[in-house]
Amino acid sequence: MNWAQFRNRWLTQASLVIFGIITFFVLAISWSLWAELDQVSRAPGQVIPTGRIQVIQTTEGGSIHKIFVREGDNVKAGQVLILIDDVRQRASVSEAEGKVASLMSTMSRINAELFDRPLSFPPEVRAWPDFVANQTLLYTKRRQALRDQVSALQEMRGLLREELDLNLPLLKQGDVARADILRMQRGVSDIESQLVNVRNRYLQELQAEYTKTEEDLVTAREVLNTRRESLKDTKIRAPVDGIVQNVRLTTIGGVLRAGDEVMSIVPTGDELIVEAKMSPSDIAYVRVGQTASVKFDAYDASIYGGAIGEVIYVSADTISEQTPQGTTNYYRVHIAVDTSPMKPHLKNEKIEIQPGMTATSEIQTGRNTVWKYLTKPINKTMSEAMTER
């Protein structure tokens, strides 16, 4: 082989290599411009019930009288969990009931006097015989005093009229001065005015007493209702069906303050969802209705696979949380999950998710070409180049 032949063969092979390289790059670039990859926003989270975990707090302070449940117990809505000593609240309710009964007995007496009818008491007042006896006695005394006062005035009026009747014939004979007759007539009129004033003053006093007693009764009933609610609150009840968790106090006689957390209840029967904590830098791309892939830490994704989900809620503002590393801000994102794509690893194994399980969510926020992924660092560098001071 001479030099010319060797050179021609070498050039031919080099041309083929160059052509192959160019063809590869053209095809690779064409593929990168056409092929698309999913864009995802990742966020850690945990499983929660849609009803959320119910934190049980006390509204009334006091000492624990009895505890009816333990950690892990299933409870029904309305079931008594803890009984707080209620001696103080019962005494307070009894006092308020007495106040209401006293005012109601007063109202019964006022109505009987005001409308001139027999005195009677409602059943709730008759349970307090002392109040009934006191108001009955007061009613009798007041009515008798009014009658005595009216009778005395009527008797005086009768005497004055009798005197006037005896003197009128003498006026015609000139034995009595007209001034004396006028004085007697004026005396009769004065007594009649006093009778009217006595009745009016009696009614006015009753009206004033009625108004004040009615106002006091409204206030007393409000106080009674408040104290009855306080008495009810000594029985701490389950707000929902669920499982008892995080029982903080187990000592009979332990003291609780108003607002203390005593336990939590995880609702049962509610759908379980994943609550993800999305970084503020990724939230702009997250929307309700987007699909997501959810991998539970309790189930190795390489063995069991992941669940599929859908974004059903995105919080309107960030939530701050204190961590050992400092304050963390995040958006709350709720994802409804379907675990049917996950495959059991063992025979008869059942995949179950439970409240509190941790998970990683990958929310599909869009798609992008491979070319844009590859050129993104270059574009970012170019856009920021030569802009610094």
C-alpha positions as a Python dict, from the first residue, in 0.01 Angstrom:
ca = {
    (1, 'M'): (0, 0, 0),
    (2, 'N'): (146, 327, -102),
    (3, 'W'): (113, 657, 78),
    (4, 'A'): (-172, 787, -139),
    (5, 'Q'): (-387, 482, -73),
    (6, 'F'): (-320, 497, 303),
    (7, 'R'): (-410, 864, 314),
    (8, 'N'): (-735, 810, 123),
    (9, 'R'): (-838, 523, 351),
    (10, 'W'): (-755, 725, 665),
    (11, 'L'): (-954, 1024, 539),
    (12, 'T'): (-1248, 800, 456),
    (13, 'Q'): (-1250, 646, 805),
    (14, 'A'): (-1210, 988, 971),
    (15, 'S'): (-1495, 1121, 764),
    (16, 'L'): (-1716, 835, 874),
    (17, 'V'): (-1629, 897, 1241),
    (18, 'I'): (-1695, 1270, 1211),
    (19, 'F'): (-2016, 1203, 1027),
    (20, 'G'): (-2120, 956, 1296),
    (21, 'I'): (-2042, 1203, 1572),
    (22, 'I'): (-2232, 1481, 1397),
    (23, 'T'): (-2524, 1247, 1333),
    (24, 'F'): (-2524, 1142, 1701),
    (25, 'F'): (-2528, 1502, 1822),
    (26, 'V'): (-2800, 1598, 1574),
    (27, 'L'): (-3014, 1305, 1684),
    (28, 'A'): (-2940, 1370, 2054),
    (29, 'I'): (-3030, 1737, 2024),
    (30, 'S'): (-3342, 1652, 1825),
    (31, 'W'): (-3443, 1398, 2089),
    (32, 'S'): (-3374, 1645, 2372),
    (33, 'L'): (-3593, 1904, 2200),
    (34, 'W'): (-3876, 1653, 2163),
    (35, 'A'): (-3853, 1428, 2471),
    (36, 'E'): (-4024, 1553, 2788),
    (37, 'L'): (-3969, 1478, 3156),
    (38, 'D'): (-4203, 1533, 3449),
    (39, 'Q'): (-4145, 1835, 3671),
    (40, 'V'): (-4215, 1756, 4036),
    (41, 'S'): (-4219, 1944, 4365),
    (42, 'R'): (-4112, 1728, 4658),
    (43, 'A'): (-4231, 1775, 5014),
    (44, 'P'): (-4219, 1569, 5334),
    (45, 'G'): (-4541, 1505, 5521),
    (46, 'Q'): (-4741, 1268, 5734),
    (47, 'V'): (-5072, 1083, 5730),
    (48, 'I'): (-5363, 1255, 5906),
    (49, 'P'): (-5739, 1190, 5920),
    (50, 'T'): (-5956, 1436, 5729),
    (51, 'G'): (-6126, 1518, 6059),
    (52, 'R'): (-5785, 1600, 6207),
    (53, 'I'): (-5666, 1482, 6545),
    (54, 'Q'): (-5885, 1623, 6822),
    (55, 'V'): (-5691, 1772, 7114),
    (56, 'I'): (-5897, 1741, 7432),
    (57, 'Q'): (-5862, 2040, 7664),
    (58, 'T'): (-6025, 2138, 7990),
    (59, 'T'): (-6247, 2443, 8008),
    (60, 'E'): (-6278, 2420, 8386),
    (61, 'G'): (-5988, 2377, 8626),
    (62, 'G'): (-6002, 2138, 8919),
    (63, 'S'): (-5879, 1807, 9053),
    (64, 'I'): (-5927, 1481, 8864),
    (65, 'H'): (-6200, 1269, 9026),
    (66, 'K'): (-6197, 975, 8785),
    (67, 'I'): (-6036, 868, 8455),
    (68, 'F'): (-6246, 635, 8240),
    (69, 'V'): (-6011, 561, 7946),
    (70, 'R'): (-5657, 454, 7874),
    (71, 'E'): (-5414, 496, 7586),
    (72, 'G'): (-5538, 309, 7278),
    (73, 'D'): (-5902, 278, 7388),
    (74, 'N'): (-6174, 315, 7128),
    (75, 'V'): (-6431, 576, 7230),
    (76, 'K'): (-6762, 698, 7095),
    (77, 'A'): (-6867, 1060, 7050),
    (78, 'G'): (-7015, 1190, 7375),
    (79, 'Q'): (-6849, 926, 7593),
    (80, 'V'): (-6717, 1056, 7926),
    (81, 'L'): (-6336, 1048, 7932),
    (82, 'I'): (-6247, 1224, 8257),
    (83, 'L'): (-6457, 1343, 8551),
    (84, 'I'): (-6335, 1652, 8736),
    (85, 'D'): (-6438, 1703, 9099),
    (86, 'D'): (-6758, 1909, 9076),
    (87, 'V'): (-6833, 2002, 9439),
    (88, 'R'): (-6758, 2369, 9379),
    (89, 'Q'): (-6958, 2381, 9055),
    (90, 'R'): (-7259, 2208, 9213),
    (91, 'A'): (-7262, 2455, 9500),
    (92, 'S'): (-7237, 2740, 9251),
    (93, 'V'): (-7529, 2604, 9047),
    (94, 'S'): (-7740, 2554, 9361),
    (95, 'E'): (-7674, 2914, 9464),
    (96, 'A'): (-7774, 3043, 9119),
    (97, 'E'): (-8087, 2826, 9115),
    (98, 'G'): (-8186, 2972, 9453),
    (99, 'K'): (-8138, 3324, 9320),
    (100, 'V'): (-8358, 3251, 9017),
    (101, 'A'): (-8626, 3086, 9232),
    (102, 'S'): (-8625, 3383, 9471),
    (103, 'L'): (-8673, 3632, 9189),
    (104, 'M'): (-8942, 3417, 9025),
    (105, 'S'): (-9134, 3403, 9354),
    (106, 'T'): (-9109, 3782, 9373),
    (107, 'M'): (-9242, 3810, 9016),
    (108, 'S'): (-9536, 3583, 9104),
    (109, 'R'): (-9626, 3804, 9400),
    (110, 'I'): (-9591, 4125, 9194),
    (111, 'N'): (-9813, 3987, 8916),
    (112, 'A'): (-10079, 3884, 9168),
    (113, 'E'): (-10079, 4232, 9321),
    (114, 'L'): (-10053, 4418, 8992),
    (115, 'F'): (-10338, 4236, 8819),
    (116, 'D'): (-10543, 4180, 9137),
    (117, 'R'): (-10557, 3802, 9111),
    (118, 'P'): (-10493, 3510, 9349),
    (119, 'L'): (-10129, 3439, 9432),
    (120, 'S'): (-9986, 3124, 9267),
    (121, 'F'): (-9632, 2996, 9207),
    (122, 'P'): (-9483, 2793, 8918),
    (123, 'P'): (-9361, 2436, 8994),
    (124, 'E'): (-8990, 2532, 8997),
    (125, 'V'): (-9061, 2789, 9270),
    (126, 'R'): (-9275, 2554, 9481),
    (127, 'A'): (-8960, 2343, 9523),
    (128, 'W'): (-8833, 2627, 9746),
    (129, 'P'): (-9093, 2645, 10028),
    (130, 'D'): (-8912, 2923, 10215),
    (131, 'F'): (-8944, 3158, 9918),
    (132, 'V'): (-9311, 3065, 9875),
    (133, 'A'): (-9382, 3130, 10244),
    (134, 'N'): (-9197, 3463, 10247),
    (135, 'Q'): (-9369, 3599, 9936),
    (136, 'T'): (-9709, 3473, 10050),
    (137, 'L'): (-9667, 3651, 10382),
    (138, 'L'): (-9545, 3969, 10208),
    (139, 'Y'): (-9838, 3952, 9965),
    (140, 'T'): (-10086, 3922, 10252),
    (141, 'K'): (-9928, 4207, 10449),
    (142, 'R'): (-9912, 4443, 10152),
    (143, 'R'): (-10270, 4374, 10047),
    (144, 'Q'): (-10390, 4417, 10404),
    (145, 'A'): (-10196, 4744, 10444),
    (146, 'L'): (-10350, 4878, 10124),
    (147, 'R'): (-10699, 4776, 10233),
    (148, 'D'): (-10650, 4935, 10577),
    (149, 'Q'): (-10527, 5259, 10424),
    (150, 'V'): (-10813, 5272, 10173),
    (151, 'S'): (-11069, 5180, 10439),
    (152, 'A'): (-10946, 5458, 10668),
    (153, 'L'): (-10973, 5715, 10390),
    (154, 'Q'): (-11314, 5586, 10283),
    (155, 'E'): (-11434, 5611, 10643),
    (156, 'M'): (-11312, 5970, 10668),
    (157, 'R'): (-11479, 6050, 10337),
    (158, 'G'): (-11804, 5902, 10466),
    (159, 'L'): (-11794, 6111, 10780),
    (160, 'L'): (-11723, 6428, 10584),
    (161, 'R'): (-12007, 6355, 10342),
    (162, 'E'): (-12243, 6291, 10633),
    (163, 'E'): (-12142, 6620, 10790),
    (164, 'L'): (-12191, 6795, 10456),
    (165, 'D'): (-12537, 6643, 10410),
    (166, 'L'): (-12643, 6759, 10756),
    (167, 'N'): (-12526, 7115, 10696),
    (168, 'L'): (-12663, 7173, 10347),
    (169, 'P'): (-13028, 7230, 10469),
    (170, 'L'): (-12897, 7474, 10730),
    (171, 'L'): (-12732, 7678, 10453),
    (172, 'K'): (-13077, 7760, 10309),
    (173, 'Q'): (-13197, 7873, 10651),
    (174, 'G'): (-12890, 8089, 10696),
    (175, 'D'): (-12772, 7900, 11003),
    (176, 'V'): (-12446, 7792, 10835),
    (177, 'A'): (-12206, 8008, 10643),
    (178, 'R'): (-12139, 7920, 10280),
    (179, 'A'): (-11765, 7918, 10355),
    (180, 'D'): (-11816, 7628, 10597),
    (181, 'I'): (-12000, 7432, 10329),
    (182, 'L'): (-11718, 7493, 10081),
    (183, 'R'): (-11464, 7379, 10338),
    (184, 'M'): (-11655, 7054, 10391),
    (185, 'Q'): (-11680, 6995, 10014),
    (186, 'R'): (-11308, 7061, 9975),
    (187, 'G'): (-11238, 6808, 10253),
    (188, 'V'): (-11437, 6540, 10068),
    (189, 'S'): (-11247, 6617, 9746),
    (190, 'D'): (-10914, 6597, 9928),
    (191, 'I'): (-10998, 6254, 10068),
    (192, 'E'): (-11103, 6130, 9723),
    (193, 'S'): (-10775, 6260, 9580),
    (194, 'Q'): (-10584, 6078, 9852),
    (195, 'L'): (-10767, 5756, 9764),
    (196, 'V'): (-10665, 5794, 9399),
    (197, 'N'): (-10307, 5879, 9498),
    (198, 'V'): (-10280, 5579, 9729),
    (199, 'R'): (-10384, 5340, 9451),
    (200, 'N'): (-10162, 5512, 9192),
    (201, 'R'): (-9861, 5514, 9422),
    (202, 'Y'): (-9919, 5146, 9499),
    (203, 'L'): (-9929, 5058, 9128),
    (204, 'Q'): (-9625, 5274, 9048),
    (205, 'E'): (-9421, 5104, 9318),
    (206, 'L'): (-9527, 4765, 9179),
    (207, 'Q'): (-9433, 4870, 8825),
    (208, 'A'): (-9089, 4984, 8937),
    (209, 'E'): (-9037, 4665, 9137),
    (210, 'Y'): (-9157, 4458, 8840),
    (211, 'T'): (-8906, 4623, 8603),
    (212, 'K'): (-8612, 4582, 8840),
    (213, 'T'): (-8703, 4223, 8929),
    (214, 'E'): (-8743, 4132, 8561),
    (215, 'E'): (-8396, 4272, 8481),
    (216, 'D'): (-8244, 4091, 8778),
    (217, 'L'): (-8416, 3768, 8671),
    (218, 'V'): (-8271, 3788, 8318),
    (219, 'T'): (-7922, 3836, 8462),
    (220, 'A'): (-7970, 3558, 8717),
    (221, 'R'): (-8083, 3314, 8447),
    (222, 'E'): (-7776, 3396, 8238),
    (223, 'V'): (-7555, 3331, 8540),
    (224, 'L'): (-7738, 3004, 8606),
    (225, 'N'): (-7693, 2889, 8245),
    (226, 'T'): (-7323, 2973, 8259),
    (227, 'R'): (-7277, 2781, 8582),
    (228, 'R'): (-7470, 2483, 8449),
    (229, 'E'): (-7238, 2478, 8147),
    (230, 'S'): (-6942, 2488, 8385),
    (231, 'L'): (-7090, 2191, 8570),
    (232, 'K'): (-7132, 2004, 8240),
    (233, 'D'): (-6770, 2081, 8156),
    (234, 'T'): (-6655, 1884, 8461),
    (235, 'K'): (-6739, 1580, 8248),
    (236, 'I'): (-6485, 1583, 7967),
    (237, 'R'): (-6643, 1400, 7673),
    (238, 'A'): (-6513, 1267, 7341),
    (239, 'P'): (-6611, 1502, 7055),
    (240, 'V'): (-6586, 1226, 6791),
    (241, 'D'): (-6552, 851, 6753),
    (242, 'G'): (-6185, 762, 6768),
    (243, 'I'): (-5882, 617, 6943),
    (244, 'V'): (-5734, 771, 7258),
    (245, 'Q'): (-5374, 890, 7230),
    (246, 'N'): (-5126, 1100, 7427),
    (247, 'V'): (-5293, 1069, 7767),
    (248, 'R'): (-5102, 1328, 7968),
    (249, 'L'): (-5252, 1276, 8316),
    (250, 'T'): (-5323, 943, 8483),
    (251, 'T'): (-5323, 1040, 8852),
    (252, 'I'): (-5648, 1060, 9046),
    (253, 'G'): (-5647, 1388, 9236),
    (254, 'G'): (-5412, 1555, 8990),
    (255, 'V'): (-5484, 1922, 8939),
    (256, 'L'): (-5586, 2060, 8599),
    (257, 'R'): (-5589, 2421, 8494),
    (258, 'A'): (-5835, 2567, 8246),
    (259, 'G'): (-5699, 2505, 7895),
    (260, 'D'): (-5471, 2213, 7989),
    (261, 'E'): (-5438, 1939, 7724),
    (262, 'V'): (-5535, 1603, 7873),
    (263, 'M'): (-5530, 1371, 7569),
    (264, 'S'): (-5585, 1345, 7195),
    (265, 'I'): (-5837, 1146, 6992),
    (266, 'V'): (-5758, 1020, 6643),
    (267, 'P'): (-6090, 1005, 6455),
    (268, 'T'): (-6188, 666, 6314),
    (269, 'G'): (-6397, 620, 6005),
    (270, 'D'): (-6256, 933, 5843),
    (271, 'E'): (-6062, 918, 5518),
    (272, 'L'): (-5686, 935, 5567),
    (273, 'I'): (-5488, 1189, 5368),
    (274, 'V'): (-5127, 1306, 5350),
    (275, 'E'): (-5047, 1653, 5477),
    (276, 'A'): (-4732, 1770, 5300),
    (277, 'K'): (-4516, 2065, 5404),
    (278, 'M'): (-4434, 2243, 5080),
    (279, 'S'): (-4145, 2488, 5060),
    (280, 'P'): (-4243, 2847, 4970),
    (281, 'S'): (-3998, 2829, 4677),
    (282, 'D'): (-4204, 2548, 4516),
    (283, 'I'): (-4559, 2652, 4603),
    (284, 'A'): (-4604, 2871, 4293),
    (285, 'Y'): (-4633, 2559, 4078),
    (286, 'V'): (-4868, 2359, 4304),
    (287, 'R'): (-5240, 2360, 4223),
    (288, 'V'): (-5548, 2175, 4345),
    (289, 'G'): (-5618, 1879, 4116),
    (290, 'Q'): (-5255, 1797, 4032),
    (291, 'T'): (-5146, 1434, 4056),
    (292, 'A'): (-4882, 1317, 4300),
    (293, 'S'): (-4672, 1014, 4383),
    (294, 'V'): (-4658, 933, 4754),
    (295, 'K'): (-4393, 709, 4909),
    (296, 'F'): (-4447, 601, 5271),
    (297, 'D'): (-4136, 562, 5486),
    (298, 'A'): (-4290, 256, 5654),
    (299, 'Y'): (-4308, 77, 5315),
    (300, 'D'): (-3983, 59, 5116),
    (301, 'A'): (-4070, 213, 4781),
    (302, 'S'): (-3823, -15, 4600),
    (303, 'I'): (-4025, -314, 4723),
    (304, 'Y'): (-4382, -193, 4768),
    (305, 'G'): (-4387, 93, 4521),
    (306, 'G'): (-4570, 418, 4584),
    (307, 'A'): (-4928, 536, 4611),
    (308, 'I'): (-5090, 778, 4371),
    (309, 'G'): (-5264, 1089, 4493),
    (310, 'E'): (-5435, 1413, 4405),
    (311, 'V'): (-5388, 1758, 4558),
    (312, 'I'): (-5716, 1857, 4727),
    (313, 'Y'): (-5609, 2160, 4931),
    (314, 'V'): (-5334, 2424, 4938),
    (315, 'S'): (-5315, 2666, 5232),
    (316, 'A'): (-5352, 3034, 5150),
    (317, 'D'): (-5056, 3142, 5364),
    (318, 'T'): (-4740, 3000, 5516),
    (319, 'I'): (-4734, 2831, 5854),
    (320, 'S'): (-4443, 2883, 6093),
    (321, 'E'): (-4308, 2593, 6297),
    (322, 'Q'): (-4030, 2593, 6554),
    (323, 'T'): (-3770, 2320, 6498),
    (324, 'P'): (-3428, 2252, 6655),
    (325, 'Q'): (-3279, 2414, 6344),
    (326, 'G'): (-3490, 2728, 6390),
    (327, 'T'): (-3815, 2858, 6246),
    (328, 'T'): (-3942, 2675, 5938),
    (329, 'N'): (-4203, 2824, 5706),
    (330, 'Y'): (-4410, 2605, 5478),
    (331, 'Y'): (-4742, 2577, 5299),
    (332, 'R'): (-4983, 2303, 5403),
    (333, 'V'): (-5083, 2079, 5111),
    (334, 'H'): (-5340, 1799, 5148),
    (335, 'I'): (-5319, 1499, 4917),
    (336, 'A'): (-5588, 1230, 4884),
    (337, 'V'): (-5409, 897, 4833),
    (338, 'D'): (-5490, 566, 4667),
    (339, 'T'): (-5270, 278, 4786),
    (340, 'S'): (-5401, 23, 4535),
    (341, 'P'): (-5088, 53, 4311),
    (342, 'M'): (-4870, -59, 4605),
    (343, 'K'): (-4790, -432, 4594),
    (344, 'P'): (-4765, -645, 4911),
    (345, 'H'): (-4426, -808, 4965),
    (346, 'L'): (-4539, -1110, 5167),
    (347, 'K'): (-4824, -1352, 5121),
    (348, 'N'): (-5149, -1235, 5283),
    (349, 'E'): (-4981, -905, 5371),
    (350, 'K'): (-5218, -610, 5379),
    (351, 'I'): (-5096, -260, 5317),
    (352, 'E'): (-5251, -24, 5568),
    (353, 'I'): (-5166, 339, 5629),
    (354, 'Q'): (-5218, 484, 5973),
    (355, 'P'): (-5231, 837, 6115),
    (356, 'G'): (-4884, 963, 6197),
    (357, 'M'): (-4698, 772, 5923),
    (358, 'T'): (-4436, 986, 5749),
    (359, 'A'): (-4422, 1010, 5372),
    (360, 'T'): (-4259, 1193, 5083),
    (361, 'S'): (-4485, 1346, 4820),
    (362, 'E'): (-4382, 1424, 4463),
    (363, 'I'): (-4640, 1652, 4304),
    (364, 'Q'): (-4633, 1666, 3925),
    (365, 'T'): (-4637, 2038, 3849),
    (366, 'G'): (-4572, 2019, 3473),
    (367, 'R'): (-4351, 1878, 3198),
    (368, 'N'): (-4035, 2010, 3034),
    (369, 'T'): (-3806, 1903, 2751),
    (370, 'V'): (-3468, 1744, 2815),
    (371, 'W'): (-3306, 2032, 2623),
    (372, 'K'): (-3443, 2288, 2868),
    (373, 'Y'): (-3324, 2080, 3161),
    (374, 'L'): (-2972, 2061, 3011),
    (375, 'T'): (-2953, 2428, 2918),
    (376, 'K'): (-3117, 2563, 3234),
    (377, 'P'): (-2785, 2614, 3423),
    (378, 'I'): (-2633, 2787, 3119),
    (379, 'N'): (-2934, 3013, 3070),
    (380, 'K'): (-2938, 3100, 3440),
    (381, 'T'): (-2565, 3181, 3435),
    (382, 'M'): (-2600, 3393, 3122),
    (383, 'S'): (-2898, 3585, 3263),
    (384, 'E'): (-2704, 3667, 3579),
    (385, 'A'): (-2372, 3733, 3409),
    (386, 'M'): (-2226, 4082, 3411),
    (387, 'T'): (-2501, 4215, 3641),
    (388, 'E'): (-2305, 4224, 3966),
    (389, 'R'): (-2139, 4538, 4095),
}
